[in-house]
Amino acid sequence: MYLRSLLYTQAWRKEGLPLKTTSNEAAKMFDASLTQVCLITEIYKMLIAYICNVQSGLSSFHAHMDRKVSGEAGFELEVKSSEQSL
């Protein structure tokens, strides 16, 4: 039992981060909590990067369309509803 209670505390100590507890359960809960915080942080970073990438893509699309429309003086876009095409 004592050997098992040192598994998490020894792992932290091995990484140079000794915990001031001999309770494997406390070390395990701390490890799980820290892991969740790190994962949530990584997910937020990925989400922000994705949103920035989408916004960048939309900005360049709008700029491209502005250049196309401004290059053609009589440009008009006609939108037909599905009812008109029947």
WOBELLIN-V32470 format. One record per backbone hydrogen bond with DSSP energy under -1.0 kcal/mol. CO is the residue of the C=O (numbers start at 0). NH is the residue of the N-H. E is the energy in kcal/mol with one decimal. If there is no record, write none. Layout:
co: {CO:CO}
nh: {NH:NH}
e: {E:E}
//
This chain:
co: {0:2:3:5:6:7:8:9:10:11:12:18:22:23:24:25:26:27:28:29:30:31:32:33:34:35:36:37:38:39:40:41:42:43:44:45:46:47:48:49:50:51:52:53:54:55:56:57:58:59:60:61:62:63:64:65:66:68:71}
nh: {4:5:6:9:10:11:12:13:14:16:15:20:26:27:28:29:30:31:32:33:34:35:36:37:38:39:40:41:42:43:44:45:46:47:48:49:50:51:52:53:54:55:56:57:58:59:60:61:62:63:64:65:66:67:68:69:70:71:74}
e: {-1.8:-1.0:-1.2:-3.0:-1.7:-2.2:-2.1:-2.8:-1.2:-2.6:-1.9:-1.1:-2.1:-2.8:-2.4:-2.3:-2.5:-2.5:-2.5:-2.6:-2.2:-2.2:-2.1:-2.3:-2.5:-2.6:-2.3:-2.3:-2.5:-2.4:-2.2:-2.4:-2.4:-2.7:-2.3:-2.2:-2.5:-2.5:-2.1:-2.5:-2.7:-2.3:-2.3:-2.5:-2.4:-2.3:-2.0:-2.7:-2.4:-2.4:-2.6:-2.5:-2.1:-2.2:-2.9:-2.6:-1.3:-1.0:-1.5}
//
